[in-house]
Amino acid sequence: MEELATAINHIDHLNRLAWQALPNNLMDALRLSKEAHSLSKKLKYTKGEAYSLCYEGLATQSLADFRKSLRASMRALRLFKQLGDDFGCALALHSIGNTYYSTGNYLRAETHFEESLQIHRKTHDVAGQADALNSIGMVHQQLGNYAEALRYYHNSFLLREQMNDVFGKVASLNRIGSVFQMLGENLKALDYFLKALSLIHEMEDLQLEAVAQYNIGAIYDSLGNYDQAKNFYLQSLEKKVRALDHKGEADVLSNLGHLFYAQRDYSSALEMLLRSQELKKRLGDKTGAAIARKDIGTVYMALNDFQAAEAHLTQSLQELQETEHTLGLAQSIRALGQLYAESLQAERAIAYFEQALEKFSQLGVKAEIPATAQALAEAYESIGDYKQALHYFKIYQNSLAQISNAEIEEKLKTLMIQFDLEKAQREADLFRTTNQQLSKTNHALEKALKEAELQRQHAMEADSFKTELLGIAAHDLRSPLQSVIGFNSLIKEEIARLTLVQPDDQLQHVIAMNGIIGKTAARMLDLINELLESTAIESGRIQCHPQPVDVCEIIKLSVSSFEILAKVKHQSIICHNGTNCIANVDASQLREVIDNLISNAIKYSPHHTTIHIHALSSDGNVIFSIKDEGLGLSKIDLEKVFQQFQRLSARPTDNEPSFGLGLSIAKQLVELNGGEIHVESEGKNKGATFTVKFKACDETVSLG
């Protein structure tokens, strides 16, 4: 028994050493974890085996051997579940999520990060929650959901502040800064990076200072201020070299390569990228080395050395296929298409561009679609296939319009998040100030309470200002948009007149483009009108004028207005209405609630499904429900379905526009009329049922 205990202690010691080696000595971590695993298997020591597999997964992940990482982490997860080890399960789930994230499989990554977060919440592991929130934010950032990314990063920051985790706070500030950078808010991004840098100076940490300088360099790079960018990159590079951080060194060299490429200094670009590639090879980072090879091929293409470019791009493609890095693979395929387009091999270019477009669409990377579709349109035009050229030109135009709309929505959401961040920071500052003052004399306590009240008023003012500012912004946008829609109608009428006089194929193309302008402007106007209504309700400017209303009659009116829309998707709306469904409510507001719920059911239900509406009077209440056979709601969706600007797991089945405000407005209007609303769903693809309840009354009714 004593020998067994000694052996188990040795295995635990090996696993601890592997964990400590993970950040910087990956090969040592891998060797130690494998040794621990081998001994654990011999002794049938399940806990030692689980942790050794988990650390092996983490090490191989950092070495970009994603297949081995996934295999080891999944085996570890099975063993942790057998042991009932919550901490181990959360660690393995997070490792699996990171592997999926590293290979561009963001939706699977998010699922595993969410599971990890739930375990950390159950076990009250604050540090684990902060890490999981940060990782989920990274997924949303990659998917272009910037407002959600900010929300997760900020929540992670608050937890790290609660623990006084300075390293974690720096990481969160850098992440928040990177989101603002991607939104084009470079000054805001710079502000967060400088906050991170000020914390780093207090710690005198060489590594973190290098990261901050790298981020600031990237800001100047995106602004086109290449001299300043180069200065910060070189400062970061010098510290990375001193700290023997070869991975960080390779990343800085890669960015320097892209900077020189933008300046058309191709010889310097090649030098930086080749150094970066060599470092990544030495580190065993197969994916990073393959992406560097793709960039080298692109530089050779700019130098018109098509033979060298083809050799590098082809090899990069083969290497990325082996590592299963789907986004890098798609980019490499497109780069080969560009090479063949520039070397006047249109058919080969088209084959590669079409592959790339399919992969970008599957991955949901919308930012890559316009350039790829445009390249296809130009390639087909070069061989005289104008029908296909027009097809891809339309995809190019539509994808640009979608991105433009998404950017506007993200800007509005981000504006709200910014105010929420500032409000939360005020409240956190207030909490700290109050706690400090509690230990002082009665006089100091009185002063602290006054300060607390002042801070509370400031927070309320900030919240009110947020609502007012959004209302003003939306109102100011509505007038010019209405002008755009008006001129769009005039152009449409003039084109129709010209078509009657002299039919022309070119005019048909103009009509199609004018239609896109009209649809886009109308969608933006819908968003602004919903935003104005939401802010008006929040600020108390919308009044309720209750009167006795027959709810069933309002349902009938609403259903009749949606019948055509439902028929387009071959959907049926069936009403099961009772009698004496009289409620004392504002008729127009009730109509809007029902309209929003029916519209929602149509949007999120597939073709050839049925929407059931029930209304009855029971126990002094009028209750109606709208049940669909649509995509359903997850447990996470159910928690946030009535919140503003929420992206749920389900998407409209025909890509209909959805701004994330309709259900929030419905809830606000129901509660304004003294009612209740809730939603039920058994899960994905099992539909959803929205139920609304008002107090019944017996007076004479009005149809509103």
C-alpha positions in Angstrom: 0.0 0.0 0.0 2.9 2.4 0.9 4.5 1.7 -2.5 1.1 2.4 -4.3 0.7 5.7 -2.4 4.3 6.7 -3.3 3.6 5.9 -7.0 0.3 7.9 -7.0 2.1 10.9 -5.3 4.8 10.7 -8.1 2.1 10.8 -10.8 0.4 13.8 -9.1 3.8 15.5 -8.9 4.4 14.9 -12.7 1.0 16.3 -13.5 1.7 19.4 -11.4 5.0 19.9 -13.2 3.3 19.5 -16.6 0.7 22.2 -15.6 3.5 24.6 -14.5 5.4 24.0 -17.7 2.4 24.6 -20.0 2.7 28.4 -20.7 6.4 28.5 -21.8 7.9 25.0 -22.0 5.4 23.1 -24.2 7.7 20.1 -25.1 8.5 19.6 -21.3 4.7 19.7 -20.5 4.0 17.2 -23.2 6.8 14.8 -22.0 5.7 15.1 -18.4 2.1 14.5 -19.1 2.8 11.5 -21.3 5.0 10.0 -18.5 2.2 10.6 -16.0 -0.3 9.0 -18.4 1.8 5.9 -18.9 2.2 5.3 -15.1 -1.5 6.0 -14.5 -2.5 3.4 -17.0 -0.3 0.8 -15.4 -1.6 1.5 -11.9 -5.2 2.0 -13.1 -5.1 5.4 -11.4 -8.1 7.1 -13.2 -7.6 10.6 -11.8 -3.9 10.7 -12.8 -4.8 9.4 -16.3 -7.6 12.1 -16.7 -5.4 15.0 -15.7 -2.4 13.8 -17.7 -4.6 13.5 -20.8 -6.0 16.9 -20.2 -2.5 18.5 -20.0 -1.4 16.6 -23.0 -4.5 18.1 -24.9 -3.5 21.6 -23.7 0.2 21.1 -24.8 -0.7 19.7 -28.2 -3.2 22.4 -28.8 -0.5 25.1 -28.2 1.7 23.2 -30.6 -1.2 23.4 -33.2 -1.6 19.6 -33.3 -5.3 19.9 -33.1 -6.3 16.3 -33.9 -4.2 14.9 -31.0 -5.4 17.7 -28.8 -9.1 17.0 -29.4 -8.6 13.2 -29.0 -6.7 13.7 -25.6 -9.1 16.3 -24.3 -12.2 14.2 -25.1 -10.8 11.1 -23.5 -10.0 13.2 -20.4 -13.6 14.6 -20.4 -15.0 11.0 -20.4 -12.8 10.1 -17.4 -13.6 13.3 -15.5 -17.4 12.6 -15.9 -16.8 9.0 -14.6 -15.0 10.5 -11.5 -17.7 13.2 -11.0 -14.8 15.8 -11.1 -16.5 19.1 -11.9 -13.2 21.1 -12.1 -11.7 18.5 -14.5 -14.8 18.5 -16.7 -14.7 22.3 -16.9 -11.0 22.3 -17.8 -11.4 19.6 -20.5 -14.5 21.4 -22.0 -12.6 24.6 -22.1 -9.6 22.8 -23.8 -12.0 21.3 -26.4 -13.6 24.7 -27.0 -10.2 26.2 -27.6 -9.3 23.5 -30.1 -12.5 24.1 -32.1 -11.9 27.9 -31.8 -8.3 27.5 -33.2 -9.6 25.5 -36.2 -12.3 28.1 -37.0 -15.2 25.9 -35.8 -16.7 28.8 -33.7 -20.2 27.4 -33.0 -18.9 24.2 -31.5 -16.3 26.2 -29.6 -19.1 28.3 -28.1 -21.1 25.2 -27.0 -18.2 23.8 -25.1 -17.3 27.2 -23.5 -20.9 27.6 -22.4 -20.9 24.2 -20.8 -17.6 25.0 -19.0 -19.2 28.3 -17.8 -22.2 26.5 -16.3 -20.0 24.2 -14.3 -17.9 27.1 -13.0 -21.1 28.9 -11.9 -22.3 25.7 -10.2 -19.1 25.4 -8.3 -18.8 29.1 -7.6 -15.4 29.2 -9.4 -15.0 32.9 -10.1 -11.7 32.6 -11.9 -13.1 29.8 -14.2 -16.2 31.9 -14.9 -14.0 34.9 -15.9 -11.9 32.7 -18.3 -15.0 31.1 -19.9 -16.7 34.5 -20.3 -13.6 35.8 -22.0 -13.5 32.8 -24.4 -17.2 33.1 -25.3 -16.5 36.8 -26.1 -13.7 35.7 -28.4 -16.2 33.5 -30.3 -18.7 36.4 -30.7 -15.9 38.7 -31.9 -14.8 36.2 -34.6 -18.5 35.9 -35.7 -18.9 39.7 -35.9 -21.3 39.9 -32.9 -19.3 42.8 -31.5 -21.9 44.0 -29.0 -22.2 40.5 -27.5 -18.4 40.2 -27.4 -18.1 43.5 -25.5 -20.8 42.3 -23.0 -18.9 39.0 -22.3 -15.5 40.8 -22.1 -16.8 43.4 -19.7 -18.4 40.7 -17.4 -15.1 38.9 -17.4 -13.4 42.2 -16.5 -15.7 42.8 -13.5 -15.0 39.3 -12.1 -11.3 39.8 -12.5 -11.6 43.1 -10.8 -13.5 41.4 -7.9 -10.5 39.0 -7.5 -8.0 41.8 -8.0 -6.5 39.7 -10.9 -4.3 42.4 -12.6 -3.1 40.0 -15.3 -6.8 39.1 -16.1 -7.8 42.7 -16.1 -5.1 43.5 -18.6 -6.3 40.7 -20.8 -9.9 41.9 -20.7 -9.0 45.5 -21.4 -6.9 44.4 -24.4 -9.9 42.3 -25.7 -12.3 45.2 -25.3 -9.8 47.4 -27.2 -9.6 44.9 -30.0 -13.4 44.9 -30.5 -13.5 48.7 -30.8 -10.6 48.4 -33.2 -12.6 46.0 -35.4 -15.5 48.5 -35.3 -13.3 51.2 -36.6 -13.4 53.0 -33.2 -9.6 53.4 -33.1 -9.4 56.2 -30.5 -11.7 54.2 -28.2 -9.6 51.1 -28.8 -6.4 53.1 -28.1 -7.9 54.3 -24.8 -8.4 50.7 -23.6 -4.9 49.6 -24.8 -3.4 52.5 -22.9 -5.4 51.6 -19.8 -3.9 48.1 -20.1 -0.4 49.6 -20.5 -0.7 51.7 -17.4 -1.6 48.6 -15.3 1.3 46.8 -16.9 3.8 49.6 -15.9 2.7 49.1 -12.3 3.6 45.4 -12.5 6.8 46.0 -14.5 5.9 42.9 -16.6 8.0 42.6 -19.8 5.7 40.2 -21.5 2.5 42.1 -20.9 4.2 45.4 -21.9 5.1 43.7 -25.2 1.5 42.7 -25.8 0.3 46.2 -25.1 2.8 47.7 -27.5 1.8 45.1 -30.1 -1.8 46.2 -29.8 -1.1 49.9 -30.0 1.1 49.2 -33.1 -1.9 47.4 -34.7 -4.1 50.5 -34.1 -1.6 52.8 -35.9 -1.3 50.1 -38.6 -5.0 50.2 -39.2 -5.0 54.0 -39.3 -2.3 53.9 -42.0 0.3 55.5 -39.7 2.9 53.0 -40.6 5.9 54.8 -39.0 4.3 54.8 -35.6 3.0 51.3 -36.1 6.5 50.1 -37.0 8.0 51.8 -34.0 5.6 50.1 -31.5 6.0 46.7 -33.3 9.8 46.9 -33.0 9.5 47.8 -29.3 7.3 44.8 -28.8 9.6 42.6 -30.9 12.6 43.6 -28.8 10.8 42.6 -25.5 9.5 39.3 -27.0 13.1 38.4 -28.0 14.4 39.3 -24.5 11.6 37.2 -22.9 12.3 34.3 -25.2 8.7 34.4 -26.3 9.2 32.8 -29.7 5.4 32.5 -30.5 4.9 36.2 -29.7 8.1 37.1 -31.7 6.6 35.2 -34.7 3.3 37.1 -34.4 5.0 40.5 -34.4 7.2 39.5 -37.4 4.1 38.5 -39.3 2.4 41.9 -38.6 5.6 43.7 -39.7 5.5 41.6 -42.9 1.9 42.8 -43.6 2.9 46.4 -42.8 5.8 46.3 -45.3 3.5 44.6 -47.9 1.0 47.5 -47.5 4.0 49.9 -48.1 4.9 47.9 -51.2 8.3 47.2 -49.6 8.1 43.5 -50.8 11.7 42.5 -50.0 11.3 43.6 -46.3 7.9 41.9 -46.2 9.5 38.6 -47.5 12.2 38.9 -44.9 9.8 39.3 -42.0 7.4 36.6 -43.2 10.2 34.1 -43.8 11.5 34.7 -40.2 8.0 34.3 -38.8 7.5 31.1 -40.8 10.8 29.6 -39.6 10.0 30.4 -35.9 6.5 28.8 -36.2 8.1 25.6 -37.8 10.5 25.4 -34.9 7.7 25.7 -32.4 5.7 23.0 -34.1 2.9 25.4 -35.1 1.9 23.7 -38.3 -1.1 25.9 -38.9 0.8 29.2 -38.3 3.6 28.1 -40.6 1.1 27.2 -43.3 -0.6 30.6 -43.0 2.8 32.3 -43.1 3.6 30.3 -46.3 0.3 31.6 -47.8 1.3 35.2 -47.0 4.8 34.6 -48.6 3.0 33.3 -51.8 1.0 36.5 -51.9 4.1 38.6 -51.7 5.6 36.6 -54.6 2.4 37.3 -56.5 2.9 41.0 -56.0 6.4 40.6 -57.4 4.9 38.9 -60.5 6.9 35.7 -59.7 4.0 33.5 -60.4 6.0 30.3 -60.3 7.2 30.9 -56.8 3.8 32.1 -55.7 2.1 29.0 -57.0 4.6 26.7 -55.3 4.1 28.4 -51.9 0.3 28.7 -52.2 -0.1 25.1 -53.3 2.0 23.8 -50.4 0.2 26.1 -48.0 -3.1 24.6 -49.2 -1.9 21.0 -48.6 -0.6 21.9 -45.1 -3.8 23.7 -44.1 -5.9 20.7 -45.3 -3.9 18.5 -42.9 -4.3 20.8 -39.9 -8.1 21.3 -40.6 -7.9 25.1 -40.1 -11.0 25.8 -42.2 -10.7 29.6 -42.3 -7.0 29.6 -43.3 -7.8 26.9 -45.9 -10.6 29.0 -47.5 -8.2 32.1 -47.6 -5.5 30.0 -49.2 -7.9 28.7 -51.8 -8.9 32.2 -52.7 -5.3 33.3 -52.9 -4.7 30.6 -55.5 -7.8 31.8 -57.4 -6.3 35.3 -57.4 -3.0 34.0 -58.7 -4.6 32.3 -61.6 -6.8 35.3 -62.3 -3.7 37.6 -62.5 -1.9 35.0 -64.7 -4.9 35.0 -67.1 -6.0 31.5 -66.3 -9.7 32.4 -65.8 -11.2 28.8 -65.7 -8.8 27.7 -63.0 -9.4 30.9 -61.1 -13.1 30.4 -61.2 -12.8 26.9 -59.8 -10.8 28.1 -56.8 -12.9 31.2 -56.2 -16.1 29.1 -56.1 -14.6 26.7 -53.6 -13.5 29.6 -51.4 -17.0 31.3 -51.6 -18.7 28.0 -50.6 -16.3 27.6 -47.6 -16.7 31.2 -46.4 -20.5 30.9 -46.6 -20.4 27.6 -44.6 -18.2 29.3 -42.0 -20.5 32.3 -41.8 -17.5 34.7 -42.4 -19.5 37.4 -44.1 -16.6 39.9 -44.3 -14.8 37.6 -46.8 -17.8 37.0 -49.2 -18.0 40.4 -51.1 -14.3 40.3 -52.3 -14.7 36.7 -53.3 -18.0 37.2 -55.2 -16.5 40.3 -56.9 -13.5 38.3 -58.0 -15.8 35.6 -59.5 -17.9 38.3 -61.3 -14.7 39.7 -62.9 -13.4 36.2 -63.8 -16.6 35.3 -65.6 -16.7 38.6 -67.3 -13.2 38.0 -68.6 -14.3 34.9 -70.5 -17.5 36.5 -71.8 -20.0 34.6 -69.5 -22.0 37.7 -68.6 -24.9 35.8 -67.1 -22.7 34.2 -64.4 -20.8 37.5 -64.1 -24.2 39.3 -63.3 -25.1 36.5 -60.9 -22.0 36.9 -58.8 -22.1 40.7 -59.1 -25.6 40.5 -57.4 -24.1 38.3 -54.6 -21.4 40.9 -54.2 -23.9 43.8 -54.0 -26.3 41.8 -51.6 -23.5 40.8 -49.3 -22.2 44.4 -49.1 -25.7 45.5 -48.2 -26.0 42.8 -45.5 -22.7 43.8 -44.0 -23.7 47.5 -44.1 -26.9 46.7 -42.3 -25.1 44.5 -39.8 -22.6 47.3 -39.1 -25.4 49.8 -38.5 -27.1 47.4 -36.1 -23.7 46.6 -34.3 -23.0 50.4 -34.0 -26.3 51.0 -32.3 -25.9 47.9 -30.0 -22.3 49.0 -29.2 -23.5 52.4 -28.3 -25.9 50.9 -25.8 -23.1 48.6 -24.5 -20.7 51.5 -24.1 -23.2 53.3 -21.9 -23.8 50.1 -19.9 -20.1 49.6 -19.4 -19.7 53.2 -18.1 -22.8 52.7 -15.8 -21.4 49.4 -14.4 -18.1 51.0 -13.8 -19.7 53.9 -11.9 -21.6 51.4 -9.8 -18.4 49.4 -9.1 -16.6 52.5 -8.1 -19.5 53.4 -5.8 -19.3 50.0 -4.2 -15.6 50.3 -3.5 -16.0 53.8 -2.2 -18.8 52.8 0.2 -16.9 49.8 1.6 -13.8 52.0 2.3 -15.9 54.6 4.1 -17.7 52.1 6.3 -14.6 51.7 8.6 -14.4 55.4 9.4 -16.1 57.7 11.9 -19.8 58.6 11.8 -18.9 61.9 10.2 -17.1 60.1 7.4 -20.0 57.7 7.1 -22.4 60.5 6.5 -20.1 62.0 3.9 -19.8 58.6 2.2 -23.6 58.2 2.1 -24.0 61.6 0.4 -21.3 60.6 -2.1 -23.1 57.3 -2.7 -26.4 59.2 -3.4 -24.6 61.5 -5.8 -23.0 58.6 -7.6 -26.4 56.8 -7.8 -27.9 59.9 -9.3 -25.0 60.1 -11.8 -25.6 56.5 -12.8 -29.4 57.1 -13.2 -28.5 60.2 -15.3 -26.1 58.2 -17.4 -28.9 55.6 -18.0 -31.4 58.3 -18.9 -28.9 60.0 -21.1 -28.3 56.7 -22.9 -32.0 56.4 -23.7 -32.3 60.0 -24.8 -29.1 59.9 -26.9 -30.3 56.7 -28.7 -33.7 58.4 -29.3 -32.1 61.5 -30.7 -29.7 59.5 -32.9 -32.6 57.4 -34.3 -34.8 60.4 -34.8 -32.0 62.3 -36.7 -31.4 59.2 -38.9 -35.1 58.8 -39.7 -35.6 62.0 -41.7 -32.7 61.5 -44.2 -33.8 57.8 -44.6 -37.3 58.9 -45.4 -35.8 61.2 -48.0 -33.8 58.3 -49.5 -37.0 56.1 -49.7 -38.8 59.0 -51.3 -36.2 59.6 -53.9 -36.0 55.8 -54.4 -39.7 55.8 -55.3 -39.2 58.7 -57.7 -36.4 56.9 -59.5 -38.5 53.8 -59.7 -41.4 55.8 -61.4 -38.9 57.5 -63.8 -37.3 54.2 -64.8 -40.8 52.7 -65.3 -41.6 55.7 -67.6 -38.4 55.3 -69.6 -38.9 51.5 -69.9 -42.3 52.1 -71.6 -40.7 54.6 -74.0 -37.6 52.5 -74.8 -37.1 49.0 -73.2 -33.5 48.4 -72.3 -31.7 45.5 -70.6 -29.4 48.0 -68.9 -32.5 49.7 -67.3 -33.5 46.3 -65.9 -30.1 46.1 -64.1 -30.6 49.6 -62.8 -34.1 48.6 -61.6 -32.7 45.7 -59.7 -30.0 47.8 -58.0 -32.6 50.5 -57.2 -34.7 47.8 -55.6 -31.8 46.8 -53.3 -31.4 50.4 -52.2 -35.1 50.6 -51.4 -35.2 47.4 -49.4 -32.1 48.3 -47.5 -33.4 51.8 -46.6 -36.8 50.4 -45.6 -35.1 47.8 -43.3 -33.0 50.6 -41.7 -36.2 52.7 -41.2 -37.9 49.7 -39.5 -35.0 49.4 -37.1 -35.0 53.1 -36.3 -38.8 53.1 -35.8 -38.5 50.2 -33.4 -35.6 51.9 -31.6 -37.6 55.1 -31.2 -40.5 53.2 -29.8 -38.3 51.2 -27.4 -36.6 54.4 -26.1 -40.0 56.2 -25.8 -41.4 53.3 -23.6 -38.2 53.3 -21.4 -38.4 57.1 -20.9 -42.1 57.0 -20.1 -43.2 59.1 -23.1 -45.7 56.4 -24.3 -49.0 56.5 -22.4 -51.5 53.7 -22.0 -55.2 54.5 -22.7 -57.1 51.4 -21.5 -60.7 50.6 -22.5 -62.7 47.4 -22.7 -61.4 45.4 -25.8 -62.5 42.1 -27.3 -59.1 40.4 -27.5 -60.4 37.8 -30.0 -61.5 40.5 -32.4 -58.0 42.1 -32.3 -56.4 38.7 -32.9 -58.7 38.2 -36.0 -57.7 41.7 -37.4 -54.0 40.9 -36.8 -54.2 37.4 -38.4 -55.9 38.8 -41.5 -53.0 41.3 -42.0 -50.4 38.4 -41.9 -52.2 35.9 -44.0 -50.4 36.8 -47.2 -47.0 36.8 -45.5 -47.7 33.3 -44.1 -48.9 32.0 -47.5 -45.5 33.0 -49.0 -43.9 30.4 -46.7 -46.9 28.0 -47.1 -47.8 28.4 -43.5 -51.2 28.1 -41.9 -52.5 30.2 -39.0 -55.4 28.6 -37.1 -57.3 30.4 -34.4 -59.0 28.7 -31.5 -60.9 31.6 -29.9 -63.2 31.4 -26.9 -66.0 33.8 -25.9 -66.1 36.8 -23.5 -62.4 37.5 -23.9 -62.8 41.2 -22.8 -59.8 43.0 -21.2 -59.3 46.6 -20.1 -56.3 47.5 -22.3 -55.0 50.0 -24.9 -56.4 48.5 -28.2 -53.6 49.8 -30.4 -50.9 48.6 -28.1 -52.5 45.2 -27.8 -52.6 45.0 -31.6 -48.9 45.8 -31.8 -48.1 43.0 -29.2 -50.1 40.5 -31.2 -48.5 41.7 -34.5 -45.0 41.3 -33.1 -45.7 37.8 -31.8 -47.3 36.5 -35.0 -44.5 38.1 -37.1 -42.0 36.4 -34.9 -43.7 33.0 -35.3 -43.7 33.4 -39.1 -40.1 34.4 -39.3 -38.7 31.6 -37.1 -40.9 28.8 -38.5 -40.0 26.7 -41.6 -42.2 26.4 -44.7 -45.3 24.1 -44.5 -45.9 24.5 -40.8 -48.8 25.6 -38.7 -49.2 28.5 -36.2 -51.9 27.9 -33.5 -53.5 30.8 -31.7 -55.6 30.1 -28.6 -57.7 32.7 -26.6 -59.9 32.1 -23.6 -61.4 33.7 -20.5 -60.6 31.8 -17.3 -60.5 32.6 -13.5 -61.0 36.3 -14.1 -58.2 36.5 -16.7 -58.0 36.8 -20.5 -55.3 34.5 -21.8 -54.1 34.1 -25.3 -51.1 32.1 -26.7 -49.3 31.9 -30.0 -47.7 28.5 -30.7 -45.4 27.8 -33.6 -43.7 24.7 -35.0 -40.4 26.5 -35.5 -36.8 26.3 -34.5 -37.4 26.4 -30.7 -35.4 28.0 -28.0 -32.5 26.7 -25.9 -32.3 27.2 -22.1 -29.9 30.1 -22.7 -32.3 31.7 -25.3 -35.2 31.5 -22.8 -33.2 33.6 -20.3 -32.6 36.5 -22.7 -35.4 36.3 -25.3 -37.2 39.5 -24.0 -33.9 41.5 -23.7 -33.0 44.1 -26.3 -30.7 43.3 -29.2 -30.2 39.6 -28.3 -28.9 37.2 -30.9 -30.6 33.8 -30.2 -29.4 30.4 -31.4 -32.3 30.3 -34.0 -32.3 32.5 -37.1 -35.2 33.5 -39.3 -35.8 30.6 -41.7 -35.9 32.8 -44.9 -33.2 35.3 -43.8 -35.9 37.8 -42.8 -34.6 40.9 -41.0 -34.7 40.8 -37.2 -33.4 43.6 -35.0 -33.8 42.0 -31.6 -36.3 44.6 -30.5 -39.8 43.2 -31.3 -40.1 40.9 -28.3 -38.6 43.4 -25.9 -41.2 46.0 -27.1 -44.0 43.4 -26.8 -43.0 42.7 -23.2 -42.8 46.4 -22.3 -46.3 47.1 -23.8 -47.9 44.1 -22.1 -46.5 45.2 -18.7 -47.5 48.8 -19.4 -51.1 47.5 -19.7 -50.8 45.5 -16.4 -50.4 42.2 -18.1 -47.9 39.3 -18.0 -46.0 37.6 -20.9 -43.9 34.4 -20.8 -42.5 31.9 -23.3 -42.1 28.1 -23.2 -40.0 25.8 -25.5 -39.0 22.2 -25.1 -35.7 22.9 -27.0 -34.2 23.1 -30.5 -36.6 22.4 -33.4 -39.6 21.9 -31.0 -41.3 25.3 -31.5 -42.1 27.9 -28.9 -45.3 29.2 -27.2 -45.7 32.8 -26.2 -48.5 33.3 -23.6 -50.0 36.7 -22.6 -52.4 37.3 -19.6 -54.6 40.3 -18.8 -57.3 40.9 -16.1 -60.7 40.3 -17.6 -63.6 42.9 -17.5 -67.3 42.8 -18.4 -67.9 46.2 -20.0 -68.9 47.2 -23.5 -66.0 46.5 -25.9 -64.1 48.6 -28.4 -62.1 47.3 -31.4 -59.6 50.3 -31.2 
